[in-house]
Amino acid sequence: MRTGLARCVLGIALLAAACGGGDDGPSWAVVVEDQPAALLSAWGSSATDVWVVGGDPRDGTGPIVHHYDGASWTKLDTGLRSVDLWWVTGFAGGPIFMSGSNGTIVKYQNGVFEKLATPGTFIVYGMWGAAPDDIWAVGGSGGGNGFIWRYNGTAWTAFPGVPTDISSQGTCWKVNGRSASDVWISATSGTTLHWNGSVLERMDVPVEASLLSVAGNAERFVTVGGQSDGVLYENDGSGWKSALPPGGPKLTGVAVSEDQAYAVGEFGSVLRRGSSGGWTIDKPHVTDQNLHAVWIDPAGGAWAVGGHYDTPPMSAGVLIHKGDPVSFQ
Protein backbone atom coordinates (compact mmCIF):
# COMPACT_ATOMS: atom_id res chain seq x y z
CA MET A 1 0.00 0.00 0.00
CA ARG A 2 2.77 2.47 0.88
CA THR A 3 4.48 1.98 -2.49
CA GLY A 4 1.37 2.60 -4.54
CA LEU A 5 0.19 5.46 -2.34
CA ALA A 6 3.54 7.25 -2.52
CA ARG A 7 3.61 7.10 -6.30
CA CYS A 8 0.00 8.20 -6.56
CA VAL A 9 0.46 11.18 -4.26
CA LEU A 10 3.63 12.26 -6.01
CA GLY A 11 1.99 11.93 -9.41
CA ILE A 12 -0.99 14.06 -8.38
CA ALA A 13 1.24 16.70 -6.81
CA LEU A 14 3.35 17.00 -9.95
CA LEU A 15 0.52 16.82 -12.47
CA ALA A 16 -0.09 20.54 -12.25
CA ALA A 17 3.54 21.24 -13.06
CA ALA A 18 3.77 19.21 -16.26
CA CYS A 19 2.21 16.35 -18.16
CA GLY A 20 3.97 13.26 -19.42
CA GLY A 21 7.26 13.67 -17.62
CA GLY A 22 9.87 11.87 -19.64
CA ASP A 23 7.97 9.93 -22.34
CA ASP A 24 10.07 11.43 -25.14
CA GLY A 25 13.57 10.33 -26.02
CA PRO A 26 15.43 7.35 -24.52
CA SER A 27 13.73 5.27 -21.84
CA TRP A 28 14.95 3.88 -18.54
CA ALA A 29 15.82 0.18 -18.61
CA VAL A 30 17.21 -2.29 -16.09
CA VAL A 31 20.85 -3.15 -16.80
CA VAL A 32 21.20 -5.66 -13.96
CA GLU A 33 19.25 -6.54 -10.83
CA ASP A 34 19.35 -9.01 -7.94
CA GLN A 35 23.03 -8.37 -7.32
CA PRO A 36 24.34 -10.00 -4.10
CA ALA A 37 24.62 -6.58 -2.41
CA ALA A 38 23.08 -3.16 -2.97
CA LEU A 39 24.71 -0.91 -5.57
CA LEU A 40 25.34 2.52 -4.04
CA SER A 41 27.18 4.82 -6.43
CA ALA A 42 28.00 5.26 -10.11
CA TRP A 43 30.54 7.59 -11.71
CA GLY A 44 32.67 7.73 -14.80
CA SER A 45 34.69 9.92 -17.11
CA SER A 46 32.54 8.98 -20.11
CA ALA A 47 29.80 6.62 -21.26
CA THR A 48 32.53 4.06 -21.97
CA ASP A 49 34.35 4.45 -18.65
CA VAL A 50 31.79 3.83 -15.91
CA TRP A 51 32.38 2.67 -12.34
CA VAL A 52 29.69 1.15 -10.10
CA VAL A 53 30.35 0.32 -6.45
CA GLY A 54 28.28 -1.17 -3.65
CA GLY A 55 28.04 -3.26 -0.55
CA ASP A 56 29.97 -6.30 0.55
CA PRO A 57 27.76 -9.42 0.41
CA ARG A 58 29.90 -10.96 3.18
CA ASP A 59 30.63 -14.03 1.08
CA GLY A 60 34.39 -13.55 1.00
CA THR A 61 34.48 -11.62 -2.29
CA GLY A 62 34.57 -8.10 -0.85
CA PRO A 63 32.58 -5.04 -1.89
CA ILE A 64 31.08 -4.88 -5.35
CA VAL A 65 33.16 -2.90 -7.86
CA HIS A 66 32.23 -3.09 -11.56
CA HIS A 67 33.85 -1.23 -14.45
CA TYR A 68 32.20 -0.76 -17.86
CA ASP A 69 34.33 0.01 -20.92
CA GLY A 70 31.47 0.51 -23.37
CA ALA A 71 31.38 -3.14 -24.42
CA SER A 72 31.61 -5.30 -21.31
CA TRP A 73 31.76 -5.21 -17.51
CA THR A 74 34.71 -6.26 -15.36
CA LYS A 75 34.43 -7.10 -11.66
CA LEU A 76 37.44 -5.92 -9.68
CA ASP A 77 38.73 -7.08 -6.31
CA THR A 78 39.73 -4.20 -4.05
CA GLY A 79 41.33 -6.47 -1.48
CA LEU A 80 38.89 -5.12 1.10
CA ARG A 81 36.66 -7.39 3.16
CA SER A 82 33.62 -6.57 5.33
CA VAL A 83 33.55 -3.04 3.91
CA ASP A 84 30.60 -1.48 2.09
CA LEU A 85 31.57 1.09 -0.55
CA TRP A 86 29.15 4.03 -0.51
CA TRP A 87 30.75 6.29 -3.12
CA VAL A 88 33.01 6.50 -6.14
CA THR A 89 34.48 9.55 -7.87
CA GLY A 90 37.58 10.31 -9.85
CA PHE A 91 39.22 11.79 -12.90
CA ALA A 92 39.67 10.81 -16.53
CA GLY A 93 42.78 8.65 -16.72
CA GLY A 94 42.75 8.26 -12.91
CA PRO A 95 42.98 8.22 -10.06
CA ILE A 96 39.63 6.81 -8.93
CA PHE A 97 38.59 7.14 -5.28
CA MET A 98 36.13 4.84 -3.48
CA SER A 99 34.89 5.30 0.07
CA GLY A 100 32.74 3.51 2.61
CA SER A 101 32.40 1.96 6.02
CA ASN A 102 35.10 1.87 8.72
CA GLY A 103 36.53 5.16 7.48
CA THR A 104 37.70 3.40 4.32
CA ILE A 105 39.01 5.26 1.29
CA VAL A 106 40.86 3.48 -1.50
CA LYS A 107 42.60 4.96 -4.51
CA TYR A 108 42.72 3.04 -7.80
CA GLN A 109 45.34 3.93 -10.37
CA ASN A 110 47.27 2.00 -13.01
CA GLY A 111 45.45 -1.21 -12.08
CA VAL A 112 46.33 -1.04 -8.38
CA PHE A 113 44.13 -0.41 -5.33
CA GLU A 114 45.74 1.47 -2.45
CA LYS A 115 44.02 1.84 0.90
CA LEU A 116 44.67 5.33 2.24
CA ALA A 117 45.13 6.31 5.87
CA THR A 118 42.17 8.40 7.09
CA PRO A 119 41.46 10.44 10.25
CA GLY A 120 38.55 8.30 11.49
CA THR A 121 36.54 5.10 11.35
CA PHE A 122 32.99 6.26 10.64
CA ILE A 123 31.26 5.79 7.28
CA VAL A 124 32.48 7.93 4.39
CA TYR A 125 29.20 8.52 2.55
CA GLY A 126 30.35 10.90 -0.16
CA MET A 127 33.33 12.39 -1.98
CA TRP A 128 34.02 15.03 -4.62
CA GLY A 129 37.20 16.56 -5.94
CA ALA A 130 38.25 19.62 -7.89
CA ALA A 131 41.56 17.90 -8.70
CA PRO A 132 43.43 14.71 -7.75
CA ASP A 133 45.19 16.68 -5.01
CA ASP A 134 42.06 18.40 -3.71
CA ILE A 135 39.39 15.87 -2.67
CA TRP A 136 36.62 16.29 -0.11
CA ALA A 137 35.13 13.39 1.88
CA VAL A 138 32.14 13.55 4.24
CA GLY A 139 30.29 11.15 6.52
CA GLY A 140 29.43 10.12 10.04
CA SER A 141 27.78 7.29 11.88
CA GLY A 142 24.34 7.90 10.40
CA GLY A 143 23.09 9.43 13.65
CA GLY A 144 26.06 11.51 14.75
CA ASN A 145 29.80 12.12 14.43
CA GLY A 146 29.44 14.16 11.26
CA PHE A 147 32.80 14.96 9.68
CA ILE A 148 34.55 16.59 6.73
CA TRP A 149 37.97 15.46 5.50
CA ARG A 150 40.19 16.92 2.79
CA TYR A 151 42.93 15.28 0.72
CA ASN A 152 45.94 17.19 -0.63
CA GLY A 153 47.29 14.42 -2.82
CA THR A 154 49.38 12.99 0.00
CA ALA A 155 47.25 12.75 3.15
CA TRP A 156 43.68 13.04 4.44
CA THR A 157 43.14 15.50 7.29
CA ALA A 158 40.07 16.49 9.30
CA PHE A 159 38.62 19.78 8.08
CA PRO A 160 37.82 22.26 10.86
CA GLY A 161 34.58 24.13 11.33
CA VAL A 162 31.95 21.38 11.22
CA PRO A 163 29.00 22.77 13.24
CA THR A 164 28.83 21.27 16.73
CA ASP A 165 25.30 19.94 16.29
CA ILE A 166 26.41 18.05 13.16
CA SER A 167 29.63 16.69 14.64
CA SER A 168 27.81 15.52 17.78
CA GLN A 169 24.38 14.41 16.57
CA GLY A 170 24.36 14.72 12.79
CA THR A 171 25.92 13.34 9.62
CA CYS A 172 27.39 14.98 6.54
CA TRP A 173 25.85 12.98 3.69
CA LYS A 174 27.23 14.19 0.37
CA VAL A 175 29.56 16.77 -1.15
CA ASN A 176 29.69 18.32 -4.62
CA GLY A 177 31.19 21.42 -6.16
CA ARG A 178 31.81 23.65 -9.13
CA SER A 179 35.42 24.51 -8.29
CA ALA A 180 37.96 24.40 -5.48
CA SER A 181 36.34 27.55 -4.04
CA ASP A 182 32.68 26.60 -4.53
CA VAL A 183 31.87 23.37 -2.68
CA TRP A 184 28.53 22.31 -1.16
CA ILE A 185 27.90 19.72 1.57
CA SER A 186 24.47 18.33 2.51
CA ALA A 187 23.81 17.17 6.06
CA THR A 188 21.31 16.33 8.78
CA SER A 189 18.34 18.51 9.84
CA GLY A 190 18.17 20.68 6.74
CA THR A 191 21.81 21.74 6.99
CA THR A 192 23.95 22.67 4.01
CA LEU A 193 27.50 23.93 4.25
CA HIS A 194 29.24 26.01 1.58
CA TRP A 195 33.00 26.39 1.17
CA ASN A 196 33.73 29.64 -0.67
CA GLY A 197 37.48 29.18 -0.73
CA SER A 198 38.13 30.76 2.62
CA VAL A 199 35.12 30.20 4.91
CA LEU A 200 32.78 27.25 5.57
CA GLU A 201 29.37 28.93 5.58
CA ARG A 202 26.21 27.41 7.01
CA MET A 203 23.16 27.91 4.77
CA ASP A 204 20.28 25.86 6.17
CA VAL A 205 17.17 24.75 4.31
CA PRO A 206 13.90 25.37 6.22
CA VAL A 207 13.17 21.68 6.87
CA GLU A 208 14.10 19.23 9.62
CA ALA A 209 14.74 16.43 7.14
CA SER A 210 18.16 15.04 6.30
CA LEU A 211 19.51 16.34 3.00
CA LEU A 212 20.94 13.17 1.56
CA SER A 213 22.49 14.43 -1.66
CA VAL A 214 23.61 17.62 -3.40
CA ALA A 215 24.70 18.43 -6.95
CA GLY A 216 24.84 21.42 -9.24
CA ASN A 217 25.87 23.14 -12.44
CA ALA A 218 26.82 26.67 -13.43
CA GLU A 219 23.27 27.94 -12.79
CA ARG A 220 22.07 26.21 -9.63
CA PHE A 221 22.63 23.63 -6.93
CA VAL A 222 19.99 21.08 -5.95
CA THR A 223 19.69 19.19 -2.67
CA VAL A 224 17.29 16.34 -1.92
CA GLY A 225 16.31 14.23 1.06
CA GLY A 226 13.40 13.70 3.39
CA GLN A 227 12.02 11.76 6.32
CA SER A 228 8.67 10.18 5.49
CA ASP A 229 8.17 12.55 2.53
CA GLY A 230 10.70 13.70 -0.01
CA VAL A 231 12.11 17.22 -0.24
CA LEU A 232 13.89 18.94 -3.12
CA TYR A 233 15.38 22.44 -2.93
CA GLU A 234 17.17 24.55 -5.51
CA ASN A 235 19.60 27.43 -5.02
CA ASP A 236 20.36 29.73 -7.97
CA GLY A 237 22.46 32.02 -5.81
CA SER A 238 19.54 33.67 -4.05
CA GLY A 239 19.03 31.02 -1.35
CA TRP A 240 17.33 27.64 -1.09
CA LYS A 241 13.77 27.40 -2.43
CA SER A 242 11.50 24.36 -2.45
CA ALA A 243 10.90 22.98 -5.96
CA LEU A 244 8.73 19.98 -5.05
CA PRO A 245 5.28 19.79 -3.43
CA PRO A 246 5.09 17.64 -0.28
CA GLY A 247 3.79 14.08 -0.26
CA GLY A 248 6.18 12.07 -2.42
CA PRO A 249 8.68 9.39 -1.41
CA LYS A 250 12.03 10.22 0.18
CA LEU A 251 14.69 11.24 -2.33
CA THR A 252 18.25 10.05 -1.77
CA GLY A 253 20.23 10.95 -4.87
CA VAL A 254 20.53 13.84 -7.33
CA ALA A 255 22.67 14.54 -10.38
CA VAL A 256 22.85 17.77 -12.37
CA SER A 257 24.63 18.36 -15.67
CA GLU A 258 24.59 21.55 -17.72
CA ASP A 259 21.35 20.55 -19.47
CA GLN A 260 19.82 17.73 -17.40
CA ALA A 261 18.92 16.91 -13.81
CA TYR A 262 17.58 13.77 -12.15
CA ALA A 263 16.58 12.90 -8.59
CA VAL A 264 16.01 9.33 -7.38
CA GLY A 265 14.69 7.69 -4.25
CA GLU A 266 12.35 5.21 -2.62
CA PHE A 267 10.38 2.61 -4.60
CA GLY A 268 12.39 3.20 -7.79
CA SER A 269 11.24 6.82 -8.03
CA VAL A 270 12.94 8.96 -10.69
CA LEU A 271 12.25 12.67 -11.20
CA ARG A 272 13.55 14.78 -14.08
CA ARG A 273 13.91 18.54 -14.28
CA GLY A 274 12.34 19.78 -17.49
CA SER A 275 13.49 22.65 -19.66
CA SER A 276 10.74 24.80 -18.15
CA GLY A 277 12.21 24.30 -14.68
CA GLY A 278 9.62 21.97 -13.18
CA TRP A 279 10.34 18.49 -11.81
CA THR A 280 8.21 15.64 -13.15
CA ILE A 281 8.06 11.86 -12.83
CA ASP A 282 10.38 10.33 -15.43
CA LYS A 283 9.01 7.26 -17.17
CA PRO A 284 8.92 4.36 -17.51
CA HIS A 285 9.04 3.02 -13.96
CA VAL A 286 11.37 0.01 -14.21
CA THR A 287 12.15 -1.07 -10.63
CA ASP A 288 10.54 -1.06 -7.20
CA GLN A 289 13.92 -1.16 -5.43
CA ASN A 290 14.99 1.95 -3.53
CA LEU A 291 17.42 3.97 -5.63
CA HIS A 292 20.36 5.48 -3.77
CA ALA A 293 22.27 7.56 -6.31
CA VAL A 294 22.25 8.78 -9.91
CA TRP A 295 24.96 10.00 -12.27
CA ILE A 296 24.80 11.69 -15.71
CA ASP A 297 27.56 10.81 -18.16
CA PRO A 298 29.06 13.43 -20.52
CA ALA A 299 27.04 12.02 -23.44
CA GLY A 300 23.77 12.59 -21.57
CA GLY A 301 23.09 9.05 -20.43
CA ALA A 302 21.80 8.59 -16.87
CA TRP A 303 22.78 5.79 -14.50
CA ALA A 304 20.96 5.06 -11.22
CA VAL A 305 21.79 2.45 -8.58
CA GLY A 306 20.12 1.01 -5.50
CA GLY A 307 18.81 -2.06 -3.72
CA HIS A 308 18.27 -3.03 -0.08
CA TYR A 309 20.78 -0.74 1.65
CA ASP A 310 19.01 0.71 4.70
CA THR A 311 19.56 -2.34 6.92
CA PRO A 312 22.36 -4.94 6.81
CA PRO A 313 23.12 -7.18 5.18
CA MET A 314 22.79 -5.26 1.94
CA SER A 315 21.21 -7.14 -0.96
CA ALA A 316 19.23 -6.95 -4.21
CA GLY A 317 21.50 -4.51 -6.03
CA VAL A 318 20.06 -2.88 -9.13
CA LEU A 319 21.45 -0.68 -11.91
CA ILE A 320 19.14 1.15 -14.31
CA HIS A 321 20.16 3.27 -17.29
CA LYS A 322 18.63 5.82 -19.62
CA GLY A 323 20.26 6.21 -23.01
CA ASP A 324 21.75 3.88 -25.60
CA PRO A 325 21.20 0.22 -24.63
CA VAL A 326 23.69 -1.21 -22.12
CA SER A 327 23.96 -4.93 -21.42
CA PHE A 328 25.54 -6.53 -18.38
CA GLN A 329 28.04 -9.11 -19.57
N, C-alpha and C positions, 0 to 999 in steps of 0.2 A: 504494500500500500504506500509506503513512504516513497519508493522509487517513482511510481506513477504519479503520485500527488506532487512531488517536487518538480517533475518535468511539466506537468499540467500548469502549475502555478507560474513557473518561469515563462512558459509559452504565452500565457495570458498577459503577464506583465509586460512582455516585450512586443506583443502584437501591435500595440499602438505605435511603437517606434519604427517598425518596418515589417514588411511581409516577405515570406519566402525564407530569407536568411541563409543563403549559401547553396541554393539549388543550381546556380550557374557555375560553369567551369569544372575543374577536377573535383572528384568526390573523395571523402574519407574511406579508407579500406583497412581492414586488419592485416598487418604484415605477419605477426606471430602472436599467439596467445597460449595460455596454460604453461608458461615458463615456470621452472621450479621455484623461483623467487620473484617478488615484485620487481619491475623495472622502474627506476626512479629518476633518471635524467638522460637527456639526449643532447648532443652537441657535435658540431663538426665544422670543418673549414669550407666544405662544399657539399653538394648533393652526392658526391662520390668519395667522400671522406667523413663518415658519420660514426660517432661513438655512442654506445648505449651502455649504461651501467645500472646495477641494481643490487638487490640483497644477496646474502649468502644463504643458500638452502640448507646449510649445515650437513652436507653429505660428503664433506671432504674435498670438494672441488673449489671452494672459495667463492668470493662474490662474482656475480655475473658481469662480464665485460665482453661486449661484442663490438667488432669493427666492420663497417660496410665500405667496400671500395667501388661501389657502383655496379658490381656484377655478382659478388658473393659476400657472405658473412664469415668472419673468423672469430672464434672464441679464444680469448687470451687468459692466461693464468697469471695473476698479479703476484702470487706467492703469499698472499694474505689468507688467513683463515679466521672464521668467526667474526668477520667484519662486514657490515652492510655499507655499500657505497651509495651515498645520497646525491652526489653531484659530480659532473665532469665539465671541464672547460679547458681551453687551450688556444693554440696558435697554429696557423698554417705552417707545416713543416716541423712542428713541435716547439716546445714541449707540450704535453698534455698533462693536466692535473686532475686527480680524482680524490674525493674526500668522503669521509663517513664516520662511522662509530669509533669509539675509543680514541678520539682525537686524531684519527688516521688521515694523512695526506700522502699520496704517492705521486711521483712524477714519472712519466713515460717518455722516453726519448731514445731514438736510434735502437728500438727493439728491446729496451731494458727498462724494467720497473725499479724505481728507487724509493724506498720509504723514507720520508723526511721527518726530522725531529720537529715536534710541535710543542707549544707552551702548555697544553692541557690534554685532558682525556675525555672531554664531553663530545657530543656528536657535532661534526662539521656538516651543517645542512646545505651550505651554499658557498660558491666561490665566483669571483670575476676578476679579470685582470686587464689593465691598460697595456701591459707589456710583460714579457717573461720575467722581468725583474721588478715587477710592481703588481702583486696579486693580493687580493683581499679574500679572507675566509671568515665566515660567521657561523654561529651555532649556539649550543647550550644543551641542557638536559631535557628539553621539551617543556619543563615547568619551572625553570630557573637557570641560574649560572650563565646568562647570556654573555657572549664574548664577541670580540672582533680581533682578528689577527691580520698581520700584513707581512708579505714576503718581499725581500729585496734582491732576490736572485741567489742568495746564500743562506739565509736563515729566516725562520718565522718568529715574529715577536708579537706580544700582546699589545694591542693598540689602546692608548689611554682614552678616557672620556666617555666610556659606556655609561649611560645613566644608571644610577644606583638601583632604581626599581627594576630595570632590565637585568642587571648583573646579579641581583639577588633573587628575583621572582619571575623573570621573563626569559625569553629566548630571542636571539636574532636569527631570522629564518632564511633570508636570501639577500644577495647583494648584486647590484648591476650598475653600470655607469656609461657615460659618454666619453669620458677622458680621465686622466689622472687627477684632475681637479674638479670632477663632477660625478660623484659616486653616491648612490642611494642604497640604503639598507632598510629592509622591512622587518618589523619585530612584533612583539606581543602588545596587546591592549591598544591597538590603533597607532602604535609608534612607528614613525619613520625617522631615519637619521640621514643627514646630507653632509658629505665631505666636500667643501668648496676649495680645497687645496691648502687651507690653513686652519679651518675650524670645523669641528663636527657639530652641526646644527641639529636641533631637535625640531621636527615639523610634524606634529601629530595630526592624525585623521580623526574626525569626531565620531569614533565608534570604539566600543570596548573589545571588538573582535581582534583576533590575531591576524596580522597581514602576512600571508604565507609566501608571497612572491612579489617581485618588483622587476619591471623592465621598461625600457624607453627608447625613443629615437630623438632626432634633432628637435622635434616639436613638443613632445610631451613624455612624461613618465606615467606608468599605470601600476597600481598595486591592487592585489586581490587577496581575499581571505574569507573569514567568516567564523561563526560558531554553528548555530543550527541553520542559519540562512547565509547565503553568499553576499559578499560586498565587493564592489569594484569602484575604485576612485582614480581620477585622472588629474594630473597637474601639468598645466601648460606654462608654468612660470608664475601663475597668479594664485597658487595655493591648491590644495586638494579639494576636488568637487566630486560628489557621487555621480556615477554614470550608469547605475543599474538600479531599477526598482527593487524593493525588498521582496523576499518570498522564495527565491530560487535556492538551489543546492549550494553548499560551500564550494568555493573556488580555491584551488591550491597552486595553480601554475599560470603564468602569463608570459607571452613572448611578443615582442614588438619589433618589426623591421621598419624601413622607411616608408613602405606602402601597405603593410599588412599588420594585423594584430589578432592574437587568439588568446582566449582564457579557457582553462580546463578545470574540471573538478569532479565532484561526486557523481556516481551513477553514469559515467561515461559522458558527462556534459561537456560540450564544446561551444563556446561563443566566439563570434567573429565581429570585429569592428568594421563597419561598412564605410564607404567613401563619404557618406553624409555625416559620419561621426557617431551614429548609434550602434549599440551592440545587439546582435541578434543570435538566435540559435543557429548553429551551422549544421547542415545536414549532409549526408544521412547519419543517423545515430547507429554506430556500428559495434558498440560494446557497452555492457552494464557495469564493467569494472570501474572502480574509482581511478581517475587519471591524476597523476601527481605533477607532471611537468610537460611543457611543450617548447619546441624550438623551431625556428624558421630558417631554412637554409638559404644561401645567397641566390639560388635560382627561384625561390618562392615556394618551394615545397615545405609542408609542415609535418612535424613528427611529434607525436604525443605518447607518453608512457605511463604505466600505472600497474595496478594489481591490488592484492591484499597487503597493505603496508602499515596500517595503523596499529596492528597488534602482532607480536611475534608468534610463531615464525612467519616470515613473509612468504607469500606464495602467489600463484596465478598471475604471473607477469604478462603484460600485454603491451604491444607496440602497434599503434595505428599511424597511418600516413595519408597525406593529401597531396596529390601531384601525380607524376608519372608512376606507373605501376612499379612496385618493389616487391620482390619475392624473398623469402627467408630460406636460404640454402647454403 
